[in-house]
């Protein structure tokens, strides 16, 4: 299934940067991780899922269509 939506639980995010390291095309780190507005979820679907699975605080959430 394709990724339709990705968001970060900013209260759970510790700013470790793992997601940005895994998929810098979608995630960027400021004080906490953020999803880039222009991110192509379809092109980077596998990396998004990998970042969500690897997030130590489970702060990355995604919705599949």
PyMOL Python script that loads the backbone (N, CA, C, O; Angstrom):
from pymol import cmd

cmd.read_pdbstr("""\
ATOM      1  N   UNK A   1       0.838  -1.193   0.000  1.00  0.00           N
ATOM      2  CA  UNK A   1       0.000   0.000   0.000  1.00  0.00           C
ATOM      3  C   UNK A   1       0.878   1.249   0.000  1.00  0.00           C
ATOM      4  O   UNK A   1       1.959   1.258   0.588  1.00  0.00           O
ATOM      5  N   UNK A   2       0.416   2.269  -0.645  1.00  0.00           N
ATOM      6  CA  UNK A   2       1.172   3.510  -0.767  1.00  0.00           C
ATOM      7  C   UNK A   2       0.960   4.399   0.453  1.00  0.00           C
ATOM      8  O   UNK A   2      -0.091   4.362   1.093  1.00  0.00           O
ATOM      9  N   UNK A   3       1.961   5.185   0.758  1.00  0.00           N
ATOM     10  CA  UNK A   3       1.887   6.117   1.879  1.00  0.00           C
ATOM     11  C   UNK A   3       1.108   7.353   1.440  1.00  0.00           C
ATOM     12  O   UNK A   3       1.466   8.005   0.459  1.00  0.00           O
ATOM     13  N   UNK A   4       0.044   7.670   2.171  1.00  0.00           N
ATOM     14  CA  UNK A   4      -0.793   8.824   1.848  1.00  0.00           C
ATOM     15  C   UNK A   4      -0.457  10.039   2.700  1.00  0.00           C
ATOM     16  O   UNK A   4      -0.578  11.175   2.241  1.00  0.00           O
ATOM     17  N   UNK A   5      -0.038   9.803   3.934  1.00  0.00           N
ATOM     18  CA  UNK A   5       0.192  10.902   4.869  1.00  0.00           C
ATOM     19  C   UNK A   5       1.288  10.490   5.845  1.00  0.00           C
ATOM     20  O   UNK A   5       1.356   9.331   6.255  1.00  0.00           O
ATOM     21  N   UNK A   6       2.144  11.438   6.214  1.00  0.00           N
ATOM     22  CA  UNK A   6       3.209  11.207   7.192  1.00  0.00           C
ATOM     23  C   UNK A   6       3.213  12.391   8.145  1.00  0.00           C
ATOM     24  O   UNK A   6       3.142  13.543   7.717  1.00  0.00           O
ATOM     25  N   UNK A   7       3.296  12.099   9.449  1.00  0.00           N
ATOM     26  CA  UNK A   7       3.383  13.183  10.420  1.00  0.00           C
ATOM     27  C   UNK A   7       4.241  12.748  11.607  1.00  0.00           C
ATOM     28  O   UNK A   7       4.455  11.561  11.854  1.00  0.00           O
ATOM     29  N   UNK A   8       4.718  13.752  12.324  1.00  0.00           N
ATOM     30  CA  UNK A   8       5.605  13.553  13.469  1.00  0.00           C
ATOM     31  C   UNK A   8       4.863  13.956  14.738  1.00  0.00           C
ATOM     32  O   UNK A   8       4.248  15.021  14.791  1.00  0.00           O
ATOM     33  N   UNK A   9       4.921  13.104  15.756  1.00  0.00           N
ATOM     34  CA  UNK A   9       4.420  13.465  17.090  1.00  0.00           C
ATOM     35  C   UNK A   9       5.531  14.277  17.748  1.00  0.00           C
ATOM     36  O   UNK A   9       6.496  13.721  18.273  1.00  0.00           O
ATOM     37  N   UNK A  10       5.383  15.583  17.711  1.00  0.00           N
ATOM     38  CA  UNK A  10       6.449  16.474  18.199  1.00  0.00           C
ATOM     39  C   UNK A  10       6.702  16.332  19.695  1.00  0.00           C
ATOM     40  O   UNK A  10       7.792  16.648  20.171  1.00  0.00           O
ATOM     41  N   UNK A  11       5.704  15.858  20.443  1.00  0.00           N
ATOM     42  CA  UNK A  11       5.903  15.628  21.877  1.00  0.00           C
ATOM     43  C   UNK A  11       6.770  14.390  22.117  1.00  0.00           C
ATOM     44  O   UNK A  11       7.478  14.310  23.121  1.00  0.00           O
ATOM     45  N   UNK A  12       6.712  13.432  21.199  1.00  0.00           N
ATOM     46  CA  UNK A  12       7.484  12.198  21.356  1.00  0.00           C
ATOM     47  C   UNK A  12       8.881  12.306  20.744  1.00  0.00           C
ATOM     48  O   UNK A  12       9.800  11.607  21.171  1.00  0.00           O
ATOM     49  N   UNK A  13       9.043  13.171  19.755  1.00  0.00           N
ATOM     50  CA  UNK A  13      10.318  13.290  19.048  1.00  0.00           C
ATOM     51  C   UNK A  13      11.405  13.850  19.967  1.00  0.00           C
ATOM     52  O   UNK A  13      11.208  14.853  20.652  1.00  0.00           O
ATOM     53  N   UNK A  14      12.563  13.169  19.963  1.00  0.00           N
ATOM     54  CA  UNK A  14      13.698  13.621  20.768  1.00  0.00           C
ATOM     55  C   UNK A  14      14.734  14.377  19.933  1.00  0.00           C
ATOM     56  O   UNK A  14      15.722  14.879  20.469  1.00  0.00           O
ATOM     57  N   UNK A  15      14.504  14.456  18.625  1.00  0.00           N
ATOM     58  CA  UNK A  15      15.444  15.162  17.764  1.00  0.00           C
ATOM     59  C   UNK A  15      16.725  14.398  17.517  1.00  0.00           C
ATOM     60  O   UNK A  15      17.776  15.007  17.315  1.00  0.00           O
ATOM     61  N   UNK A  16      16.663  13.072  17.529  1.00  0.00           N
ATOM     62  CA  UNK A  16      17.876  12.267  17.362  1.00  0.00           C
ATOM     63  C   UNK A  16      18.421  12.318  15.938  1.00  0.00           C
ATOM     64  O   UNK A  16      19.610  12.084  15.725  1.00  0.00           O
ATOM     65  N   UNK A  17      17.560  12.624  14.953  1.00  0.00           N
ATOM     66  CA  UNK A  17      18.016  12.764  13.571  1.00  0.00           C
ATOM     67  C   UNK A  17      18.070  11.477  12.772  1.00  0.00           C
ATOM     68  O   UNK A  17      18.489  11.490  11.615  1.00  0.00           O
ATOM     69  N   UNK A  18      17.660  10.375  13.358  1.00  0.00           N
ATOM     70  CA  UNK A  18      17.707   9.094  12.654  1.00  0.00           C
ATOM     71  C   UNK A  18      16.854   9.129  11.389  1.00  0.00           C
ATOM     72  O   UNK A  18      17.267   8.612  10.352  1.00  0.00           O
ATOM     73  N   UNK A  19      15.684   9.725  11.463  1.00  0.00           N
ATOM     74  CA  UNK A  19      14.790   9.770  10.294  1.00  0.00           C
ATOM     75  C   UNK A  19      15.413  10.575   9.162  1.00  0.00           C
ATOM     76  O   UNK A  19      15.332  10.180   7.999  1.00  0.00           O
ATOM     77  N   UNK A  20      16.033  11.699   9.496  1.00  0.00           N
ATOM     78  CA  UNK A  20      16.674  12.528   8.480  1.00  0.00           C
ATOM     79  C   UNK A  20      17.847  11.779   7.849  1.00  0.00           C
ATOM     80  O   UNK A  20      18.099  11.902   6.650  1.00  0.00           O
ATOM     81  N   UNK A  21      18.550  11.013   8.653  1.00  0.00           N
ATOM     82  CA  UNK A  21      19.652  10.212   8.126  1.00  0.00           C
ATOM     83  C   UNK A  21      19.169   9.101   7.209  1.00  0.00           C
ATOM     84  O   UNK A  21      19.842   8.755   6.239  1.00  0.00           O
ATOM     85  N   UNK A  22      18.004   8.543   7.515  1.00  0.00           N
ATOM     86  CA  UNK A  22      17.442   7.458   6.719  1.00  0.00           C
ATOM     87  C   UNK A  22      16.795   7.976   5.446  1.00  0.00           C
ATOM     88  O   UNK A  22      16.946   7.367   4.386  1.00  0.00           O
ATOM     89  N   UNK A  23      16.080   9.086   5.531  1.00  0.00           N
ATOM     90  CA  UNK A  23      15.340   9.609   4.377  1.00  0.00           C
ATOM     91  C   UNK A  23      15.331  11.137   4.376  1.00  0.00           C
ATOM     92  O   UNK A  23      14.310  11.748   4.688  1.00  0.00           O
ATOM     93  N   UNK A  24      16.462  11.760   4.026  1.00  0.00           N
ATOM     94  CA  UNK A  24      16.550  13.220   4.047  1.00  0.00           C
ATOM     95  C   UNK A  24      15.658  13.898   3.005  1.00  0.00           C
ATOM     96  O   UNK A  24      15.437  15.107   3.074  1.00  0.00           O
ATOM     97  N   UNK A  25      15.147  13.131   2.045  1.00  0.00           N
ATOM     98  CA  UNK A  25      14.252  13.691   1.038  1.00  0.00           C
ATOM     99  C   UNK A  25      12.874  14.007   1.626  1.00  0.00           C
ATOM    100  O   UNK A  25      12.122  14.798   1.056  1.00  0.00           O
ATOM    101  N   UNK A  26      12.544  13.388   2.767  1.00  0.00           N
ATOM    102  CA  UNK A  26      11.226  13.562   3.378  1.00  0.00           C
ATOM    103  C   UNK A  26      11.308  14.248   4.740  1.00  0.00           C
ATOM    104  O   UNK A  26      10.454  15.069   5.075  1.00  0.00           O
ATOM    105  N   UNK A  27      12.334  13.913   5.525  1.00  0.00           N
ATOM    106  CA  UNK A  27      12.440  14.427   6.890  1.00  0.00           C
ATOM    107  C   UNK A  27      13.579  15.426   7.022  1.00  0.00           C
ATOM    108  O   UNK A  27      14.630  15.278   6.398  1.00  0.00           O
ATOM    109  N   UNK A  28      13.352  16.455   7.850  1.00  0.00           N
ATOM    110  CA  UNK A  28      14.420  17.397   8.189  1.00  0.00           C
ATOM    111  C   UNK A  28      14.354  17.675   9.681  1.00  0.00           C
ATOM    112  O   UNK A  28      13.285  17.641  10.291  1.00  0.00           O
ATOM    113  N   UNK A  29      15.495  17.946  10.245  1.00  0.00           N
ATOM    114  CA  UNK A  29      15.581  18.158  11.680  1.00  0.00           C
ATOM    115  C   UNK A  29      15.840  19.622  11.971  1.00  0.00           C
ATOM    116  O   UNK A  29      16.813  20.206  11.494  1.00  0.00           O
ATOM    117  N   UNK A  30      14.955  20.204  12.762  1.00  0.00           N
ATOM    118  CA  UNK A  30      15.180  21.526  13.317  1.00  0.00           C
ATOM    119  C   UNK A  30      15.361  21.272  14.817  1.00  0.00           C
ATOM    120  O   UNK A  30      16.346  20.635  15.191  1.00  0.00           O
ATOM    121  N   UNK A  31      14.486  21.724  15.673  1.00  0.00           N
ATOM    122  CA  UNK A  31      14.560  21.297  17.076  1.00  0.00           C
ATOM    123  C   UNK A  31      14.037  19.874  17.192  1.00  0.00           C
ATOM    124  O   UNK A  31      14.550  19.069  17.970  1.00  0.00           O
ATOM    125  N   UNK A  32      13.022  19.580  16.415  1.00  0.00           N
ATOM    126  CA  UNK A  32      12.475  18.232  16.298  1.00  0.00           C
ATOM    127  C   UNK A  32      12.331  17.925  14.813  1.00  0.00           C
ATOM    128  O   UNK A  32      12.475  18.816  13.976  1.00  0.00           O
ATOM    129  N   UNK A  33      12.051  16.681  14.488  1.00  0.00           N
ATOM    130  CA  UNK A  33      11.895  16.294  13.089  1.00  0.00           C
ATOM    131  C   UNK A  33      10.627  16.901  12.500  1.00  0.00           C
ATOM    132  O   UNK A  33       9.631  17.108  13.193  1.00  0.00           O
ATOM    133  N   UNK A  34      10.696  17.179  11.206  1.00  0.00           N
ATOM    134  CA  UNK A  34       9.553  17.693  10.470  1.00  0.00           C
ATOM    135  C   UNK A  34       9.488  16.991   9.127  1.00  0.00           C
ATOM    136  O   UNK A  34      10.503  16.533   8.604  1.00  0.00           O
ATOM    137  N   UNK A  35       8.289  16.909   8.575  1.00  0.00           N
ATOM    138  CA  UNK A  35       8.097  16.352   7.246  1.00  0.00           C
ATOM    139  C   UNK A  35       8.154  17.510   6.258  1.00  0.00           C
ATOM    140  O   UNK A  35       7.440  18.500   6.420  1.00  0.00           O
ATOM    141  N   UNK A  36       8.993  17.395   5.240  1.00  0.00           N
ATOM    142  CA  UNK A  36       9.107  18.443   4.231  1.00  0.00           C
ATOM    143  C   UNK A  36       7.804  18.547   3.447  1.00  0.00           C
ATOM    144  O   UNK A  36       7.222  17.532   3.062  1.00  0.00           O
ATOM    145  N   UNK A  37       7.352  19.768   3.213  1.00  0.00           N
ATOM    146  CA  UNK A  37       6.086  20.004   2.515  1.00  0.00           C
ATOM    147  C   UNK A  37       6.085  19.434   1.106  1.00  0.00           C
ATOM    148  O   UNK A  37       5.065  18.915   0.654  1.00  0.00           O
ATOM    149  N   UNK A  38       7.200  19.520   0.411  1.00  0.00           N
ATOM    150  CA  UNK A  38       7.260  19.080  -0.989  1.00  0.00           C
ATOM    151  C   UNK A  38       7.653  17.608  -1.132  1.00  0.00           C
ATOM    152  O   UNK A  38       7.909  17.147  -2.244  1.00  0.00           O
ATOM    153  N   UNK A  39       7.703  16.875  -0.038  1.00  0.00           N
ATOM    154  CA  UNK A  39       8.155  15.481  -0.057  1.00  0.00           C
ATOM    155  C   UNK A  39       7.258  14.601  -0.927  1.00  0.00           C
ATOM    156  O   UNK A  39       6.032  14.707  -0.899  1.00  0.00           O
ATOM    157  N   UNK A  40       7.904  13.735  -1.693  1.00  0.00           N
ATOM    158  CA  UNK A  40       7.195  12.776  -2.547  1.00  0.00           C
ATOM    159  C   UNK A  40       7.112  11.446  -1.801  1.00  0.00           C
ATOM    160  O   UNK A  40       8.066  10.668  -1.784  1.00  0.00           O
ATOM    161  N   UNK A  41       5.958  11.199  -1.186  1.00  0.00           N
ATOM    162  CA  UNK A  41       5.799   9.993  -0.382  1.00  0.00           C
ATOM    163  C   UNK A  41       5.868   8.727  -1.227  1.00  0.00           C
ATOM    164  O   UNK A  41       6.356   7.701  -0.754  1.00  0.00           O
ATOM    165  N   UNK A  42       5.391   8.780  -2.457  1.00  0.00           N
ATOM    166  CA  UNK A  42       5.403   7.595  -3.307  1.00  0.00           C
ATOM    167  C   UNK A  42       6.818   7.185  -3.688  1.00  0.00           C
ATOM    168  O   UNK A  42       7.156   6.001  -3.663  1.00  0.00           O
ATOM    169  N   UNK A  43       7.639   8.158  -4.037  1.00  0.00           N
ATOM    170  CA  UNK A  43       9.002   7.863  -4.468  1.00  0.00           C
ATOM    171  C   UNK A  43       9.850   7.291  -3.326  1.00  0.00           C
ATOM    172  O   UNK A  43      10.724   6.458  -3.566  1.00  0.00           O
ATOM    173  N   UNK A  44       9.601   7.727  -2.098  1.00  0.00           N
ATOM    174  CA  UNK A  44      10.435   7.328  -0.968  1.00  0.00           C
ATOM    175  C   UNK A  44       9.689   6.466   0.049  1.00  0.00           C
ATOM    176  O   UNK A  44      10.038   6.441   1.229  1.00  0.00           O
ATOM    177  N   UNK A  45       8.670   5.769  -0.416  1.00  0.00           N
ATOM    178  CA  UNK A  45       7.807   4.973   0.459  1.00  0.00           C
ATOM    179  C   UNK A  45       8.577   4.002   1.360  1.00  0.00           C
ATOM    180  O   UNK A  45       8.327   3.949   2.564  1.00  0.00           O
ATOM    181  N   UNK A  46       9.495   3.249   0.798  1.00  0.00           N
ATOM    182  CA  UNK A  46      10.233   2.261   1.588  1.00  0.00           C
ATOM    183  C   UNK A  46      11.100   2.923   2.654  1.00  0.00           C
ATOM    184  O   UNK A  46      11.182   2.431   3.779  1.00  0.00           O
ATOM    185  N   UNK A  47      11.740   4.021   2.313  1.00  0.00           N
ATOM    186  CA  UNK A  47      12.586   4.738   3.275  1.00  0.00           C
ATOM    187  C   UNK A  47      11.751   5.378   4.385  1.00  0.00           C
ATOM    188  O   UNK A  47      12.187   5.427   5.536  1.00  0.00           O
ATOM    189  N   UNK A  48      10.557   5.868   4.050  1.00  0.00           N
ATOM    190  CA  UNK A  48       9.660   6.437   5.060  1.00  0.00           C
ATOM    191  C   UNK A  48       9.271   5.353   6.067  1.00  0.00           C
ATOM    192  O   UNK A  48       9.303   5.573   7.277  1.00  0.00           O
ATOM    193  N   UNK A  49       8.907   4.191   5.552  1.00  0.00           N
ATOM    194  CA  UNK A  49       8.519   3.079   6.427  1.00  0.00           C
ATOM    195  C   UNK A  49       9.692   2.628   7.291  1.00  0.00           C
ATOM    196  O   UNK A  49       9.521   2.307   8.467  1.00  0.00           O
ATOM    197  N   UNK A  50      10.886   2.607   6.697  1.00  0.00           N
ATOM    198  CA  UNK A  50      12.087   2.235   7.455  1.00  0.00           C
ATOM    199  C   UNK A  50      12.346   3.239   8.582  1.00  0.00           C
ATOM    200  O   UNK A  50      12.661   2.844   9.705  1.00  0.00           O
ATOM    201  N   UNK A  51      12.215   4.527   8.286  1.00  0.00           N
ATOM    202  CA  UNK A  51      12.428   5.564   9.298  1.00  0.00           C
ATOM    203  C   UNK A  51      11.409   5.423  10.426  1.00  0.00           C
ATOM    204  O   UNK A  51      11.758   5.562  11.598  1.00  0.00           O
ATOM    205  N   UNK A  52      10.158   5.151  10.080  1.00  0.00           N
ATOM    206  CA  UNK A  52       9.117   4.989  11.101  1.00  0.00           C
ATOM    207  C   UNK A  52       9.401   3.774  11.984  1.00  0.00           C
ATOM    208  O   UNK A  52       9.242   3.833  13.203  1.00  0.00           O
ATOM    209  N   UNK A  53       9.820   2.683  11.365  1.00  0.00           N
ATOM    210  CA  UNK A  53      10.123   1.464  12.131  1.00  0.00           C
ATOM    211  C   UNK A  53      11.332   1.650  13.034  1.00  0.00           C
ATOM    212  O   UNK A  53      11.376   1.102  14.136  1.00  0.00           O
ATOM    213  N   UNK A  54      12.316   2.422  12.574  1.00  0.00           N
ATOM    214  CA  UNK A  54      13.560   2.605  13.321  1.00  0.00           C
ATOM    215  C   UNK A  54      13.501   3.718  14.361  1.00  0.00           C
ATOM    216  O   UNK A  54      14.401   3.826  15.194  1.00  0.00           O
ATOM    217  N   UNK A  55      12.463   4.544  14.328  1.00  0.00           N
ATOM    218  CA  UNK A  55      12.364   5.670  15.266  1.00  0.00           C
ATOM    219  C   UNK A  55      12.328   5.150  16.704  1.00  0.00           C
ATOM    220  O   UNK A  55      11.433   4.382  17.057  1.00  0.00           O
ATOM    221  N   UNK A  56      13.293   5.559  17.541  1.00  0.00           N
ATOM    222  CA  UNK A  56      13.370   5.020  18.903  1.00  0.00           C
ATOM    223  C   UNK A  56      12.202   5.416  19.802  1.00  0.00           C
ATOM    224  O   UNK A  56      11.937   4.741  20.796  1.00  0.00           O
ATOM    225  N   UNK A  57      11.503   6.496  19.471  1.00  0.00           N
ATOM    226  CA  UNK A  57      10.372   6.918  20.304  1.00  0.00           C
ATOM    227  C   UNK A  57       9.021   6.724  19.610  1.00  0.00           C
ATOM    228  O   UNK A  57       7.980   7.131  20.126  1.00  0.00           O
ATOM    229  N   UNK A  58       9.058   6.089  18.423  1.00  0.00           N
ATOM    230  CA  UNK A  58       7.844   5.845  17.639  1.00  0.00           C
ATOM    231  C   UNK A  58       7.075   7.142  17.369  1.00  0.00           C
ATOM    232  O   UNK A  58       5.846   7.171  17.430  1.00  0.00           O
ATOM    233  N   UNK A  59       7.814   8.206  17.073  1.00  0.00           N
ATOM    234  CA  UNK A  59       7.211   9.516  16.848  1.00  0.00           C
ATOM    235  C   UNK A  59       6.712   9.705  15.415  1.00  0.00           C
ATOM    236  O   UNK A  59       5.936  10.622  15.147  1.00  0.00           O
ATOM    237  N   UNK A  60       7.152   8.844  14.491  1.00  0.00           N
ATOM    238  CA  UNK A  60       6.760   8.971  13.079  1.00  0.00           C
ATOM    239  C   UNK A  60       5.520   8.121  12.845  1.00  0.00           C
ATOM    240  O   UNK A  60       5.490   6.931  13.157  1.00  0.00           O
ATOM    241  N   UNK A  61       4.505   8.760  12.292  1.00  0.00           N
ATOM    242  CA  UNK A  61       3.262   8.055  11.996  1.00  0.00           C
ATOM    243  C   UNK A  61       2.966   8.180  10.509  1.00  0.00           C
ATOM    244  O   UNK A  61       3.262   9.203   9.891  1.00  0.00           O
ATOM    245  N   UNK A  62       2.389   7.150   9.949  1.00  0.00           N
ATOM    246  CA  UNK A  62       2.012   7.219   8.543  1.00  0.00           C
ATOM    247  C   UNK A  62       0.668   6.564   8.315  1.00  0.00           C
ATOM    248  O   UNK A  62       0.252   5.652   9.030  1.00  0.00           O
ATOM    249  N   UNK A  63       0.015   7.061   7.300  1.00  0.00           N
ATOM    250  CA  UNK A  63      -1.290   6.532   6.902  1.00  0.00           C
ATOM    251  C   UNK A  63      -1.135   6.022   5.480  1.00  0.00           C
ATOM    252  O   UNK A  63      -0.626   6.728   4.610  1.00  0.00           O
ATOM    253  N   UNK A  64      -1.571   4.808   5.253  1.00  0.00           N
ATOM    254  CA  UNK A  64      -1.474   4.233   3.922  1.00  0.00           C
ATOM    255  C   UNK A  64      -2.824   4.288   3.225  1.00  0.00           C
ATOM    256  O   UNK A  64      -3.877   4.253   3.862  1.00  0.00           O
ATOM    257  N   UNK A  65      -2.767   4.377   1.897  1.00  0.00           N
ATOM    258  CA  UNK A  65      -4.022   4.416   1.143  1.00  0.00           C
ATOM    259  C   UNK A  65      -4.210   3.131   0.366  1.00  0.00           C
ATOM    260  O   UNK A  65      -5.211   2.973  -0.332  1.00  0.00           O
TER     261      UNK A  65
END
""", "prot")
cmd.dss("prot")
cmd.show_as("cartoon", "prot")
cmd.util.cbc("prot")
cmd.orient("prot")
